Amino acid sequence: MSDGGRHVEAPAAPASVRAGALPLTPVADAPLAEADGLPLIIRPPVEGRRARVPLRGRMRVWRQDLAVFAGNRLALAGMIFLILIVLFCFAGPLFYKSNQVSATLLNSNLAPSSQFPLGTDPDGFDILGRLMVGGQSTLEVGFFVAVLSTAFGAVWGAAAGYLGGMVDSLLMRVVDTMLSIPFLLFAVLIATLLQPTLPLIIVAITVVSWPATARIVRSETLTIKTRDYVTAATGFGSWHLRLVGRHVLPNSIGSIIVNGTLKVATAILLFASLAFLGLGVPPPATNWGEMVTLGIHHLNTGYWWELWVPAAAIVLTVMAVSLVGDGLYDVVVKRQDAAGA
């Protein structure tokens, strides 16, 4: 090419580009390289960039995941029951009005009737309305504990497994120490020092729940970080945080999801255990565990509805959450198989 009568030679392309190893693609948002004062607007592709998946493609993947989940009939039944129980607890009080603040001893221990479909408890509270109000705190504890403990434990375990060495030893010694603390002793200590409230109970159960998730994710990380695609990404200079967030955690998602759903069930049972020991939320608030406690105290008197109704709610909800976890695991395994095919 000529520049004001002066002949300028364009720089020769690298051998890998001439051979076709690196296709030339324009990069609009990258800074232009210069050679002999002339800008080169053609550069090799930047490592790490991926084309966005079209919305139609994402919708097709989601439909396939939904079909896999729906193929598990038990998981589908568990999801339906879980949705219904959430609506029952949070939307039910808007339609079914009952007094859940002040006790009415004249209505104590009444059998199920048209006025009280599930009877009343020793304090005269309508058990149907009590079941809705108690379910709110029970489900809140279950879901919040599952999210917090799973997220914190996953990050902790991934960091320990990926970094290794002294960092791994230090982080896992903390996990071992937390696992050695008996939950009930820890809960009693917290209740003695502080007034039990719903946020405090969520924090207490989360503290004793995350170490198990950390151990599971660490074992997954130790396997994943030795695979070829992680080694290749490391060779290309990817950041450690990027490797953990893009390769380690996504490939551990199956174990994380299953463990997270089990955390919901475990948190509900632990919350019920605290209520049985008298460490639940202060009245007039309640939960299913406290209702079971009252029912046990009056079981021998023939007031069966005071025990079996809240106990059935706990058992069915825990079963539903576990079944949903199995269905989500099937979806993750199917997607990983499709990606590896």
C-alpha positions in Angstrom: 0.0 0.0 0.0 1.1 3.6 -0.5 1.1 6.5 1.9 1.8 9.8 0.2 4.0 8.2 -2.4 5.8 6.1 0.3 5.4 2.4 -0.1 4.5 0.7 3.3 4.7 -3.1 3.8 1.8 -4.5 5.8 3.1 -6.7 8.6 3.1 -10.4 7.9 0.5 -12.5 9.7 1.7 -15.0 12.2 2.3 -18.5 11.0 -0.5 -19.9 13.2 -2.9 -17.4 11.5 -1.7 -18.2 8.0 -2.2 -21.9 8.7 -5.7 -21.3 9.8 -5.1 -22.3 13.5 -6.5 -19.0 14.7 -9.4 -17.6 12.6 -9.3 -13.9 12.2 -12.3 -12.2 13.7 -13.0 -8.5 14.1 -13.1 -7.3 17.7 -15.0 -4.0 17.8 -14.6 -3.2 21.5 -11.0 -4.2 21.9 -8.1 -1.6 21.6 -6.5 -1.5 18.2 -3.0 -2.8 17.9 -0.6 -0.8 15.8 2.3 -1.8 13.6 4.5 0.8 11.8 2.0 3.5 12.7 -0.9 1.6 10.9 -3.9 0.3 13.0 -4.7 -3.4 12.6 -8.5 -3.9 12.9 -8.2 -7.7 12.6 -7.1 -9.6 15.7 -7.4 -13.2 16.9 -10.4 -13.9 19.1 -10.1 -13.1 22.8 -10.0 -16.2 25.1 -13.0 -16.5 27.4 -15.6 -14.8 25.3 -18.7 -16.8 24.6 -21.6 -16.1 22.3 -24.8 -15.5 24.1 -27.4 -18.2 24.0 -30.5 -17.0 22.2 -33.7 -16.7 24.2 -35.3 -19.4 22.1 -32.5 -21.8 22.9 -32.8 -21.1 26.6 -36.5 -21.6 26.5 -36.0 -25.0 24.8 -33.5 -26.0 27.5 -35.9 -25.0 30.2 -38.8 -27.0 28.6 -36.5 -30.0 28.5 -35.7 -29.6 32.2 -39.3 -29.2 33.0 -40.1 -32.4 31.1 -37.4 -34.3 32.9 -38.7 -33.0 36.3 -42.3 -33.8 35.4 -41.3 -37.3 34.3 -40.6 -38.0 38.0 -44.1 -38.4 39.3 -43.2 -38.4 42.9 -41.1 -35.2 42.5 -44.0 -33.6 40.7 -46.4 -34.6 43.5 -44.0 -33.2 46.0 -43.8 -29.9 44.2 -47.5 -29.6 44.0 -47.9 -30.3 47.7 -45.2 -27.8 48.5 -46.9 -25.1 46.5 -50.2 -25.9 48.1 -48.8 -25.8 51.7 -47.1 -22.5 51.0 -50.3 -21.0 49.7 -52.2 -22.6 52.7 -49.8 -21.0 55.2 -49.3 -17.5 53.7 -52.5 -16.9 51.7 -54.9 -19.0 53.9 -55.2 -16.4 56.8 -56.4 -13.8 54.3 -59.5 -16.0 53.7 -59.9 -17.9 56.9 -60.1 -15.5 59.8 -59.4 -16.8 63.3 -58.2 -15.4 66.6 -54.6 -16.3 67.1 -53.6 -13.6 69.6 -55.7 -14.0 72.7 -56.6 -17.3 74.4 -60.2 -18.3 74.8 -60.4 -20.9 77.5 -64.1 -21.5 77.0 -63.3 -23.1 73.6 -60.4 -25.2 74.9 -60.0 -28.8 73.6 -63.1 -28.8 71.4 -63.4 -31.6 68.9 -63.5 -30.9 65.1 -66.9 -29.4 64.1 -68.4 -27.1 61.6 -67.3 -24.1 63.6 -63.8 -25.4 64.2 -62.9 -27.8 61.3 -59.8 -29.2 63.0 -60.8 -28.5 66.6 -59.2 -26.3 69.2 -56.1 -26.6 71.4 -55.9 -26.3 75.2 -55.7 -22.5 75.0 -58.9 -22.3 72.8 -57.1 -21.4 69.6 -58.6 -22.7 66.4 -56.1 -25.4 65.2 -56.8 -24.7 61.5 -55.8 -21.1 61.9 -53.0 -22.1 64.2 -51.7 -24.5 61.5 -51.5 -21.6 59.0 -49.7 -19.2 61.4 -47.4 -21.9 62.7 -46.6 -23.0 59.2 -45.3 -19.5 58.3 -42.5 -19.5 60.8 -41.7 -23.2 60.2 -41.4 -22.7 56.4 -39.4 -19.5 56.8 -36.9 -21.2 59.0 -36.6 -24.1 56.6 -36.1 -22.1 53.5 -33.9 -19.4 54.9 -31.6 -21.9 56.7 -31.3 -23.9 53.5 -30.3 -20.9 51.4 -27.9 -19.4 53.9 -26.2 -22.6 55.0 -25.9 -24.0 51.4 -24.5 -20.8 50.0 -22.0 -20.3 52.7 -21.0 -23.9 52.9 -20.5 -24.2 49.2 -18.2 -21.2 49.0 -16.3 -22.4 52.0 -15.8 -25.9 50.7 -14.9 -24.7 47.2 -12.3 -22.4 48.5 -10.8 -25.1 50.7 -10.7 -27.7 48.0 -9.4 -25.4 45.3 -6.7 -23.6 47.2 -5.5 -26.7 49.0 -2.4 -26.8 51.2 -2.3 -24.9 54.5 -5.5 -23.0 53.5 -7.4 -26.2 53.1 -6.1 -27.6 56.4 -7.1 -24.4 58.3 -10.5 -24.1 56.7 -11.4 -27.8 57.3 -10.2 -27.7 60.9 -12.8 -25.0 61.4 -15.4 -27.3 59.8 -14.4 -30.2 62.1 -14.7 -27.9 65.1 -18.2 -26.8 64.2 -19.3 -30.4 63.5 -18.1 -31.4 67.0 -20.4 -29.0 68.7 -23.7 -30.7 69.7 -26.6 -28.7 68.3 -28.9 -28.9 71.3 -26.1 -27.8 73.6 -25.4 -24.9 71.3 -29.1 -24.0 71.1 -29.5 -24.1 74.8 -26.5 -21.8 75.3 -27.9 -19.3 72.8 -31.3 -19.4 74.4 -29.8 -18.8 77.8 -27.7 -15.8 76.7 -30.3 -14.2 74.4 -34.1 -14.1 74.0 -35.1 -16.6 71.3 -36.5 -14.8 68.2 -37.1 -16.1 64.7 -34.0 -14.5 63.1 -31.8 -15.7 66.0 -33.1 -19.3 65.6 -32.4 -19.1 61.8 -28.8 -18.0 62.6 -28.3 -20.7 65.2 -29.5 -23.5 62.9 -27.5 -22.1 60.0 -24.3 -22.1 62.1 -24.6 -25.8 62.8 -25.8 -26.7 59.2 -23.2 -25.2 56.8 -20.2 -27.4 57.8 -21.8 -30.6 56.2 -22.3 -28.7 52.9 -18.7 -27.5 53.0 -17.3 -31.0 53.3 -19.4 -32.3 50.4 -18.4 -29.4 48.1 -14.8 -29.7 49.1 -14.7 -33.4 48.0 -16.4 -32.4 44.7 -13.8 -29.6 44.2 -10.8 -31.9 44.8 -12.1 -34.0 41.9 -13.2 -31.3 39.5 -10.0 -29.2 39.8 -7.9 -32.1 38.3 -10.0 -32.3 35.1 -8.6 -31.3 31.8 -10.9 -28.3 31.2 -9.9 -26.7 34.5 -6.2 -27.4 33.8 -6.6 -25.8 30.4 -8.4 -22.8 31.8 -5.6 -22.4 34.4 -3.0 -22.5 31.6 -4.8 -19.7 29.7 -4.4 -17.5 32.8 -8.0 -17.5 34.1 -8.4 -16.0 37.6 -8.9 -18.3 40.5 -12.2 -16.7 41.4 -13.4 -17.1 37.8 -12.4 -20.8 37.8 -14.3 -21.5 41.0 -17.4 -19.6 39.9 -17.4 -20.9 36.3 -16.2 -24.4 36.6 -16.0 -25.7 40.1 -19.3 -24.7 41.6 -21.5 -25.2 38.4 -20.1 -28.8 38.1 -21.0 -29.4 41.8 -24.5 -28.1 41.4 -26.1 -31.5 41.6 -24.7 -32.3 45.0 -25.4 -28.7 46.1 -29.1 -28.8 45.1 -29.7 -32.2 46.7 -28.0 -31.1 49.9 -29.9 -27.8 49.9 -33.3 -29.5 49.7 -32.3 -31.8 52.5 -31.3 -28.7 54.6 -34.9 -27.5 54.3 -36.2 -30.8 55.8 -33.4 -30.9 58.5 -34.1 -27.3 59.5 -37.8 -27.9 59.9 -37.1 -30.9 62.1 -34.5 -29.0 64.2 -36.9 -26.1 64.6 -39.5 -28.5 65.9 -37.0 -30.0 68.3 -36.2 -26.6 69.7 -39.9 -25.9 70.2 -40.3 -29.2 71.9 -37.6 -28.1 74.4 -39.4 -24.8 74.9 -36.8 -22.8 72.9 -39.2 -21.7 70.2 -40.5 -18.3 69.3 -42.3 -16.5 72.2 -46.1 -16.4 72.2 -48.5 -15.5 70.7 -46.3 -16.7 67.8 -46.2 -20.4 67.2 -44.9 -23.1 65.0 -45.7 -26.7 64.2 -43.2 -28.0 66.7 -44.9 -26.2 69.6 -48.2 -27.5 68.4 -46.9 -31.0 68.5 -45.6 -30.4 72.0 -49.0 -29.3 73.2 -50.6 -32.3 71.5 -48.2 -34.8 73.2 -49.1 -33.4 76.6 -52.8 -34.0 76.0 -52.6 -37.2 73.9 -53.6 -39.5 76.8 -56.8 -37.4 77.3 -58.1 -38.4 73.9 -57.5 -35.1 72.1 -55.9 -36.8 69.1 -56.4 -33.9 66.7 -54.0 -31.7 68.7 -51.1 -34.0 67.9 -51.7 -35.7 64.6 -52.7 -32.6 62.6 -49.4 -30.7 63.1 -47.4 -33.9 63.1 -48.8 -34.8 59.7 -48.0 -31.3 58.4 -44.4 -31.7 59.4 -44.0 -35.2 58.0 -45.7 -34.4 54.7 -43.8 -31.2 54.2 -40.4 -32.9 54.8 -41.3 -35.7 52.4 -42.4 -33.2 49.8 -39.1 -31.3 50.0 -37.1 -34.5 49.7 -39.0 -35.6 46.7 -38.5 -32.2 45.0 -34.8 -32.6 45.7 -34.7 -35.9 43.9 -36.5 -34.4 40.9 -34.0 -31.5 40.7 -31.1 -33.9 40.9 -32.6 -35.8 37.9 -32.7 -32.5 35.9 -29.0 -31.7 36.8 -27.8 -35.2 35.9 -29.7 -35.1 32.6 -28.3 -31.7 31.6 -24.7 -32.8 32.5 -25.1 -36.0 30.4 -26.4 -33.9 27.5 -23.4 -31.5 27.8 -20.9 -34.4 27.9 -22.5 -36.2 24.9 
